[in-house]
Amino acid sequence: MDFAHGYGVMIRAGKVKREVVIGSREEAAECMRKIVRRRVMVSSARQAVAGLLTVGAINGVKYLANKMCKAWKS
């Protein structure tokens, strides 16, 4: 097994299995925070694009600006 930066790659019988090695509760919590944050960002981006297409250019830009300000604060 080859470990680099907490990730392990195991190859057996032509199959690749990835596993994440987490050393502490804090590391696990940080990993989950990153996963949830990415999911929320993708969903928010989709919603922003849909809003932009739905309400028109001027209102869409205002909406997008508000979303981006909110994202930067969090």
N, CA, C and O of each residue as an XYZ file, in Angstrom:
296
protein
N       0.851     -1.168      0.000
C       0.000      0.000      0.000
C       0.896      1.230      0.000
O       1.881      1.281      0.736
N       0.564      2.215     -0.815
C       1.341      3.437     -0.929
C       0.569      4.570     -0.267
O      -0.543      4.890     -0.688
N       1.151      5.184      0.774
C       0.483      6.278      1.469
C       1.161      7.599      1.152
O       2.383      7.718      1.242
N       0.362      8.591      0.781
C       0.878      9.936      0.555
C      -0.194     10.932      0.977
O      -1.312     10.889      0.464
N       0.122     11.804      1.880
C      -0.798     12.832      2.362
C      -2.092     12.224      2.902
O      -3.170     12.771      2.669
N      -2.005     11.126      3.604
C      -3.183     10.548      4.228
C      -4.053      9.720      3.312
O      -5.100      9.234      3.740
N      -3.655      9.543      2.065
C      -4.452      8.744      1.140
C      -3.698      7.467      0.821
O      -2.483      7.493      0.623
N      -4.395      6.374      0.770
C      -3.777      5.110      0.420
C      -4.395      4.555     -0.849
O      -5.599      4.679     -1.072
N      -3.567      3.947     -1.674
C      -4.056      3.314     -2.892
C      -3.629      1.856     -2.822
O      -2.448      1.555     -2.652
N      -4.585      0.963     -2.951
C      -4.290     -0.447     -2.879
C      -4.734     -1.084     -4.191
O      -5.869     -0.895     -4.628
N      -3.846     -1.827     -4.807
C      -4.167     -2.480     -6.074
C      -4.087     -3.984     -5.853
O      -3.056     -4.518     -5.442
N      -5.190     -4.647     -6.133
C      -5.262     -6.090     -5.970
C      -6.121     -6.659     -7.078
O      -7.251     -6.215     -7.278
N      -5.609     -7.619     -7.787
C      -6.350     -8.325     -8.846
C      -6.937     -7.342     -9.859
O      -8.067     -7.518    -10.313
N      -6.172     -6.312    -10.212
C      -6.608     -5.380    -11.234
C      -7.612     -4.346    -10.772
O      -8.091     -3.553    -11.582
N      -7.944     -4.333     -9.488
C      -8.901     -3.366     -8.955
C      -8.155     -2.343     -8.107
O      -7.225     -2.684     -7.376
N      -8.572     -1.100     -8.215
C      -7.964     -0.028     -7.433
C      -8.927      0.351     -6.315
O     -10.101      0.638     -6.553
N      -8.418      0.347     -5.117
C      -9.229      0.719     -3.968
C      -8.550      1.889     -3.275
O      -7.385      1.796     -2.889
N      -9.271      2.980     -3.118
C      -8.716      4.147     -2.433
C      -9.262      4.166     -1.018
O     -10.433      3.868     -0.780
N      -8.400      4.518     -0.091
C      -8.855      4.666      1.275
C      -8.200      5.883      1.878
O      -7.074      6.234      1.525
N      -8.901      6.521      2.781
C      -8.404      7.705      3.455
C      -8.018      7.298      4.864
O      -8.793      6.655      5.573
N      -6.820      7.676      5.260
C      -6.344      7.370      6.604
C      -6.464      8.638      7.440
O      -5.833      9.651      7.137
N      -7.275      8.582      8.492
C      -7.511      9.739      9.350
C      -6.961      9.421     10.727
O      -7.273      8.389     11.321
N      -6.129     10.338     11.223
C      -5.433     10.087     12.473
C      -6.125     10.560     13.728
O      -5.798     10.079     14.813
N      -7.075     11.487     13.630
C      -7.700     12.024     14.845
C      -9.123     12.480     14.556
O      -9.544     12.583     13.403
N      -9.849     12.749     15.629
C     -11.221     13.254     15.483
C     -11.228     14.620     14.805
O     -12.104     14.915     13.993
N     -10.244     15.449     15.146
C     -10.154     16.779     14.552
C      -9.930     16.679     13.046
O     -10.532     17.420     12.268
N      -9.065     15.767     12.647
C      -8.799     15.556     11.225
C     -10.045     15.039     10.510
O     -10.325     15.443      9.381
N     -10.789     14.154     11.159
C     -12.038     13.631     10.587
C     -13.064     14.748     10.450
O     -13.757     14.838      9.437
N     -13.162     15.603     11.474
C     -14.109     16.718     11.438
C     -13.747     17.684     10.319
O     -14.630     18.155      9.601
N     -12.462     17.985     10.160
C     -12.021     18.884      9.095
C     -12.303     18.287      7.721
O     -12.705     19.002      6.803
N     -12.096     16.995      7.579
C     -12.389     16.305      6.320
C     -13.876     16.408      5.989
O     -14.235     16.688      4.845
N     -14.734     16.189      6.964
C     -16.181     16.281      6.749
C     -16.597     17.711      6.419
O     -17.460     17.924      5.567
N     -15.987     18.696      7.092
C     -16.283     20.101      6.792
C     -15.985     20.427      5.330
O     -16.766     21.104      4.662
N     -14.845     19.936      4.843
C     -14.466     20.180      3.449
C     -15.452     19.525      2.485
O     -15.832     20.121      1.477
N     -15.860     18.303      2.797
C     -16.804     17.579      1.940
C     -18.144     18.314      1.878
O     -18.690     18.528      0.795
N     -18.669     18.696      3.035
C     -19.965     19.379      3.093
C     -19.870     20.741      2.410
O     -20.775     21.132      1.673
N     -18.779     21.461      2.653
C     -18.621     22.780      2.036
C     -18.615     22.683      0.513
O     -19.244     23.494     -0.168
N     -17.907     21.692     -0.017
C     -17.870     21.523     -1.483
C     -19.258     21.206     -2.028
O     -19.664     21.755     -3.052
N     -19.991     20.317     -1.345
C     -21.345     19.970     -1.793
C     -22.250     21.198     -1.810
O     -23.003     21.410     -2.760
N     -22.172     22.002     -0.758
C     -23.001     23.196     -0.658
C     -22.617     24.201     -1.739
O     -23.492     24.829     -2.336
N     -21.308     24.361     -1.999
C     -20.867     25.301     -3.024
C     -21.370     24.903     -4.403
O     -21.806     25.759     -5.173
N     -21.315     23.621     -4.723
C     -21.800     23.156     -6.027
C     -23.296     23.424     -6.157
O     -23.758     23.906     -7.191
N     -24.048     23.111     -5.106
C     -25.492     23.341     -5.121
C     -25.803     24.828     -5.252
O     -26.696     25.214     -6.006
N     -25.070     25.661     -4.524
C     -25.288     27.106     -4.586
C     -24.952     27.656     -5.967
O     -25.641     28.544     -6.470
N     -23.911     27.137     -6.570
C     -23.528     27.596     -7.912
C     -24.624     27.256     -8.923
O     -24.967     28.081     -9.770
N     -25.164     26.056     -8.833
C     -26.257     25.665     -9.727
C     -27.471     26.568     -9.535
O     -28.096     27.011    -10.498
N     -27.789     26.829     -8.276
C     -28.929     27.680     -7.955
C     -28.698     29.099     -8.473
O     -29.625     29.730     -8.981
N     -27.474     29.602     -8.350
C     -27.149     30.949     -8.824
C     -27.301     31.045    -10.340
O     -27.838     32.028    -10.851
N     -26.835     30.041    -11.051
C     -26.957     30.039    -12.510
C     -28.426     29.960    -12.910
O     -28.857     30.663    -13.825
N     -29.189     29.122    -12.240
C     -30.617     29.010    -12.537
C     -31.324     30.335    -12.269
O     -32.180     30.759    -13.046
N     -30.962     30.983    -11.166
C     -31.555     32.279    -10.842
C     -31.204     33.320    -11.880
O     -32.047     34.131    -12.265
N     -29.963     33.304    -12.336
C     -29.514     34.245    -13.359
C     -30.313     34.068    -14.647
O     -30.720     35.049    -15.269
N     -30.532     32.832    -15.041
C     -31.283     32.559    -16.272
C     -32.774     32.854    -16.125
O     -33.437     33.220    -17.096
N     -33.294     32.697    -14.925
C     -34.723     32.853    -14.694
C     -35.158     34.318    -14.602
O     -36.167     34.699    -15.196
N     -34.414     35.134    -13.871
C     -34.882     36.490    -13.579
C     -34.336     37.557    -14.512
O     -34.737     38.716    -14.411
N     -33.445     37.205    -15.404
C     -32.884     38.187    -16.322
C     -31.518     38.684    -15.861
O     -31.075     38.389    -14.751
N     -30.872     39.430    -16.719
C     -29.481     39.814    -16.499
C     -29.285     40.726    -15.290
O     -28.447     40.431    -14.438
N     -30.030     41.822    -15.191
C     -29.799     42.804    -14.115
C     -30.130     42.216    -12.753
O     -29.312     42.277    -11.835
N     -31.312     41.652    -12.615
C     -31.682     41.033    -11.338
C     -30.803     39.822    -11.042
O     -30.494     39.541     -9.884
N     -30.404     39.114    -12.082
C     -29.535     37.963    -11.904
C     -28.173     38.352    -11.364
O     -27.626     37.663    -10.503
N     -27.619     39.454    -11.861
C     -26.322     39.932    -11.371
C     -26.437     40.353     -9.911
O     -25.537     40.075     -9.119
N     -27.521     41.014     -9.546
C     -27.742     41.394     -8.140
C     -27.826     40.147     -7.254
O     -27.218     40.076     -6.185
N     -28.585     39.186     -7.726
C     -28.747     37.929     -6.988
C     -27.403     37.234     -6.799
O     -27.074     36.775     -5.706
N     -26.639     37.166     -7.876
C     -25.340     36.512     -7.838
C     -24.382     37.251     -6.911
O     -23.627     36.618     -6.173
N     -24.405     38.580     -6.940
C     -23.549     39.377     -6.053
C     -23.893     39.113     -4.593
O     -22.997     38.977     -3.759
N     -25.188     39.040     -4.277
C     -25.605     38.740     -2.901
C     -25.143     37.352     -2.476
O     -24.690     37.166     -1.346
N     -25.254     36.376     -3.374
C     -24.817     35.008     -3.072
C     -23.313     34.962     -2.804
O     -22.860     34.295     -1.873
N     -22.546     35.675     -3.627
C     -21.097     35.665     -3.473
C     -20.679     36.350     -2.172
O     -19.761     35.885     -1.495
N     -21.340     37.443     -1.820
C     -21.051     38.114     -0.538
C     -21.325     37.179      0.635
O     -20.544     37.099      1.582
N     -22.437     36.484      0.551
C     -22.796     35.536      1.614
C     -21.772     34.408      1.702
O     -21.399     33.989      2.798
N     -21.319     33.918      0.556
C     -20.327     32.837      0.535
C     -19.001     33.287      1.130
O     -18.358     32.518      1.844
N     -18.585     34.501      0.855
C     -17.313     35.009      1.382
C     -17.363     35.189      2.886
O     -16.345     35.047      3.564
N     -18.563     35.506      3.426
C     -18.701     35.693      4.876
C     -18.627     34.378      5.629
O     -18.208     34.351      6.786
N     -19.028     33.288      4.991
C     -19.043     31.993      5.680
C     -17.720     31.277      5.617
O     -17.588     30.177      6.154
